[in-house]
């Protein structure tokens, strides 16, 4: 069973072609996590755009 120390930060929900959809539960509860995560992902090579939807995690 996963605990807070071992639970994955992201779960791959959908992957097709050049689109990847992740579920990150922390996005629902931690508003301060959203902007740094978005900036980090945008800075990665090959990432064209990032959309964060806190309601869908």
DSSP file (Angstrom, degrees, kcal/mol; ACC not computed):
  #  RESIDUE AA STRUCTURE BP1 BP2  ACC     N-H-->O    O-->H-N    N-H-->O    O-->H-N    TCO  KAPPA ALPHA  PHI   PSI    X-CA   Y-CA   Z-CA
    1    1 A X              0   0    0      0, 0.0     2,-0.2     0, 0.0     5,-0.1   0.000 360.0 360.0 360.0 136.0    0.0    0.0    0.0
    2    2 A X        -     0   0    0      4,-0.1     2,-0.2     3,-0.0     0, 0.0  -0.487 360.0-168.0 -75.7 141.4    1.3    3.4   -0.9
    3    3 A X    >>  -     0   0    0     -2,-0.2     4,-2.7     1,-0.0     3,-0.6  -0.654  42.6 -90.4-116.3 177.8    2.0    5.9    1.9
    4    4 A X  T 34 S+     0   0    0      1,-0.2    -2,-0.0    -2,-0.2    -1,-0.0   0.834 128.5  49.3 -58.7 -32.2    2.7    9.6    1.7
    5    5 A X  T 34 S+     0   0    0      1,-0.2    -1,-0.2     3,-0.0    -3,-0.0   0.758 122.8  30.1 -79.4 -23.9    6.4    8.9    1.5
    6    6 A X  T <4 S+     0   0    0     -3,-0.6    -2,-0.2     2,-0.1    -1,-0.2   0.542  87.9 113.9-113.3  -9.2    6.0    6.3   -1.3
    7    7 A X  S  < S-     0   0    0     -4,-2.7     2,-0.1     1,-0.1     3,-0.0  -0.392  73.0-109.8 -66.0 137.9    3.0    7.5   -3.3
    8    8 A X        -     0   0    0      1,-0.1    -1,-0.1    -2,-0.1     3,-0.1  -0.373  13.8-139.4 -66.9 146.4    3.8    8.7   -6.8
    9    9 A X  S    S+     0   0    0      1,-0.2     2,-0.4    15,-0.1    17,-0.3   0.825  85.6  26.5 -74.3 -31.4    3.5   12.4   -7.4
   10   10 A X        -     0   0    0     14,-0.1     2,-0.5    15,-0.1    14,-0.2  -0.981  62.4-157.1-137.6 145.6    1.9   11.9  -10.9
   11   11 A X  E     -A   23   0A   0     12,-2.1    12,-2.6    -2,-0.4     2,-0.5  -0.985  26.1-124.6-120.3 128.4   -0.1    9.2  -12.5
   12   12 A X  E     +A   22   0A   0     -2,-0.5    10,-0.2    10,-0.2     3,-0.1  -0.613  34.2 170.3 -73.8 120.0   -0.2    8.9  -16.3
   13   13 A X  E     +     0   0A   0      8,-3.0     2,-0.3    -2,-0.5     9,-0.2   0.746  63.8   7.6 -99.3 -31.3   -3.8    9.1  -17.4
   14   14 A X  E     +A   21   0A   0      7,-1.5     7,-2.9     2,-0.0     2,-0.3  -0.977  55.2 178.4-157.8 134.3   -3.5    9.4  -21.1
   15   15 A X  E     +A   20   0A   0     -2,-0.3     2,-0.3     5,-0.2     5,-0.2  -0.908  17.1 148.6-145.0 114.2   -0.7    9.3  -23.7
   16   16 A X  E >   -A   19   0A   0      3,-2.2     3,-3.3    -2,-0.3    -2,-0.0  -0.989  65.4 -45.3-144.0 136.5   -1.2    9.6  -27.4
   17   17 A X  T 3  S-     0   0    0     -2,-0.3     0, 0.0     1,-0.3     0, 0.0  -0.172 126.1 -14.2  48.7-112.4    1.1   11.0  -30.1
   18   18 A X  T 3  S+     0   0    0     -3,-0.0     2,-0.4     2,-0.0    -1,-0.3   0.092 117.0  94.2-109.4  22.4    2.5   14.2  -28.6
   19   19 A X  E <   -A   16   0A   0     -3,-3.3    -3,-2.2     2,-0.0     2,-0.4  -0.957  45.8-178.5-121.4 133.1    0.0   14.6  -25.8
   20   20 A X  E     -A   15   0A   0     -2,-0.4     2,-0.5    -5,-0.2    -5,-0.2  -0.996   7.7-163.5-128.4 128.9    0.4   13.5  -22.2
   21   21 A X  E     -A   14   0A   0     -7,-2.9    -8,-3.0    -2,-0.4    -7,-1.5  -0.962  11.2-172.4-115.6 125.2   -2.2   13.9  -19.4
   22   22 A X  E     -A   12   0A   0     -2,-0.5     2,-0.5   -10,-0.2   -10,-0.2  -0.849  17.6-144.4-113.9 149.3   -1.1   13.5  -15.8
   23   23 A X  E     +A   11   0A   0    -12,-2.6   -12,-2.1    -2,-0.3     2,-0.5  -0.974  19.4 177.2-111.9 123.1   -3.1   13.3  -12.6
   24   24 A X    >   -     0   0    0     33,-3.5     3,-2.0    -2,-0.5     4,-0.3  -0.911  14.4-163.3-127.6 100.5   -1.4   15.0   -9.7
   25   25 A X  T >> S+     0   0    0     -2,-0.5     3,-1.7     1,-0.3     4,-0.6   0.790  84.2  69.5 -57.8 -31.8   -3.6   15.0   -6.6
   26   26 A X  H >> S+     0   0    0    -17,-0.3     4,-2.2     1,-0.3     3,-0.7   0.753  85.5  70.8 -59.9 -24.2   -1.6   17.7   -4.8
   27   27 A X  H <4 S+     0   0    0     -3,-2.0    -1,-0.3    30,-0.3    -2,-0.2   0.792  92.0  58.3 -64.2 -27.3   -2.9   20.2   -7.4
   28   28 A X  H <4 S+     0   0    0     -3,-1.7    -1,-0.2    -4,-0.3    -2,-0.2   0.817 120.7  23.0 -70.7 -30.2   -6.3   20.0   -5.8
   29   29 A X  H << S+     0   0    0     -3,-0.7     2,-0.6    -4,-0.6    -2,-0.2   0.591 113.2  63.3-115.6 -14.0   -5.2   21.0   -2.4
   30   30 A X    >X  +     0   0    0     -4,-2.2     3,-1.4     1,-0.2     4,-0.6  -0.804  47.1 175.7-123.7  89.6   -2.0   23.0   -2.8
   31   31 A X  H >> S+     0   0    0     -2,-0.6     3,-0.9     1,-0.3     4,-0.7   0.823  81.9  61.4 -62.3 -32.1   -2.3   26.2   -4.7
   32   32 A X  H 3> S+     0   0    0      1,-0.2     4,-0.6     2,-0.2    -1,-0.3   0.664  98.6  58.9 -69.4 -15.6    1.3   27.2   -4.1
   33   33 A X  H <> S+     0   0    0     -3,-1.4     4,-1.8    -7,-0.2    -1,-0.2   0.722  91.3  71.5 -82.9 -24.1    2.4   24.0   -6.0
   34   34 A X  H <X S+     0   0    0     -3,-0.9     4,-2.6    -4,-0.6     5,-0.2   0.937  96.4  43.2 -65.2 -53.3    0.7   24.9   -9.2
   35   35 A X  H  X S+     0   0    0     -4,-0.7     4,-2.6     1,-0.2     5,-0.2   0.924 115.4  47.3 -65.5 -45.6    2.8   27.7  -10.6
   36   36 A X  H  X S+     0   0    0     -4,-0.6     4,-2.4     2,-0.2    -1,-0.2   0.904 113.9  49.2 -62.1 -38.1    6.2   26.2   -9.8
   37   37 A X  H  X S+     0   0    0     -4,-1.8     4,-2.6     2,-0.2    -2,-0.2   0.938 112.0  48.0 -64.4 -45.8    5.1   22.9  -11.3
   38   38 A X  H  X S+     0   0    0     -4,-2.6     4,-2.4     1,-0.2    -2,-0.2   0.920 113.0  48.1 -60.5 -45.1    3.8   24.6  -14.4
   39   39 A X  H  X S+     0   0    0     -4,-2.6     4,-1.4     2,-0.2    -1,-0.2   0.899 111.6  50.8 -63.4 -41.0    7.1   26.6  -14.8
   40   40 A X  H  X S+     0   0    0     -4,-2.4     4,-0.6    -5,-0.2     3,-0.3   0.938 112.1  45.8 -62.1 -47.4    9.2   23.5  -14.3
   41   41 A X  H >< S+     0   0    0     -4,-2.6     3,-1.1     1,-0.2    -2,-0.2   0.897 110.2  53.6 -64.7 -40.5    7.3   21.5  -16.9
   42   42 A X  H 3< S+     0   0    0     -4,-2.4    -1,-0.2     1,-0.2    -2,-0.2   0.804 104.6  57.0 -63.1 -29.0    7.4   24.4  -19.4
   43   43 A X  H 3< S+     0   0    0     -4,-1.4    -1,-0.2    -3,-0.3    -2,-0.2   0.627  84.4 104.1 -79.1 -13.2   11.2   24.6  -19.0
   44   44 A X  S X< S-     0   0    0     -3,-1.1     3,-1.7    -4,-0.6     2,-0.1  -0.455  83.9-103.7 -72.3 140.1   11.7   20.9  -20.0
   45   45 A X  T 3  S+     0   0    0      1,-0.2    -1,-0.1    -2,-0.2     3,-0.1  -0.404 105.4  22.0 -62.8 132.9   13.0   20.3  -23.5
   46   46 A X  T 3  S+     0   0    0      1,-0.3     2,-0.6    -2,-0.1    -1,-0.2   0.249  87.2 125.6  94.9 -12.2   10.3   19.1  -25.9
   47   47 A X    <   +     0   0    0     -3,-1.7    -1,-0.3    -6,-0.2     3,-0.1  -0.711  32.1 178.9 -83.2 122.5    7.4   20.6  -23.9
   48   48 A X        -     0   0    0     -2,-0.6     2,-0.3     1,-0.3    -1,-0.2   0.830  63.7  -6.3 -92.2 -37.5    5.3   22.8  -26.1
   49   49 A X        -     0   0    0     -8,-0.1     2,-0.4     2,-0.0    -1,-0.3  -0.992  54.6-151.3-157.2 157.3    2.6   23.8  -23.7
   50   50 A X        -     0   0    0     -2,-0.3     2,-0.4    -3,-0.1   -12,-0.0  -0.999   8.2-174.1-134.0 132.4    1.3   23.2  -20.2
   51   51 A X        -     0   0    0     -2,-0.4     2,-0.5     2,-0.0    -2,-0.0  -0.992   8.8-160.2-127.3 124.5   -2.3   23.5  -18.9
   52   52 A X        -     0   0    0     -2,-0.4     2,-0.6   -25,-0.0    -2,-0.0  -0.914   8.0-176.5-108.5 124.9   -3.0   23.0  -15.2
   53   53 A X    >>  -     0   0    0     -2,-0.5     3,-0.8     1,-0.1     4,-0.8  -0.889   5.1-171.5-119.7  97.4   -6.6   22.2  -14.2
   54   54 A X  T 34 S+     0   0    0     -2,-0.6     3,-0.3     1,-0.2    -1,-0.1   0.804  83.5  59.3 -61.7 -30.3   -6.8   22.0  -10.3
   55   55 A X  T 34 S+     0   0    0      1,-0.2    -1,-0.2     2,-0.1   -27,-0.1   0.839 113.5  37.0 -68.2 -32.0  -10.3   20.7  -10.4
   56   56 A X  T <4        0   0    0     -3,-0.8    -1,-0.2   -29,-0.0    -2,-0.2   0.454 360.0 360.0 -94.6  -3.1   -9.3   17.6  -12.4
   57   57 A X     <        0   0    0     -4,-0.8   -33,-3.5    -3,-0.3   -30,-0.3   0.459 360.0 360.0  63.6 360.0   -5.9   17.4  -10.5
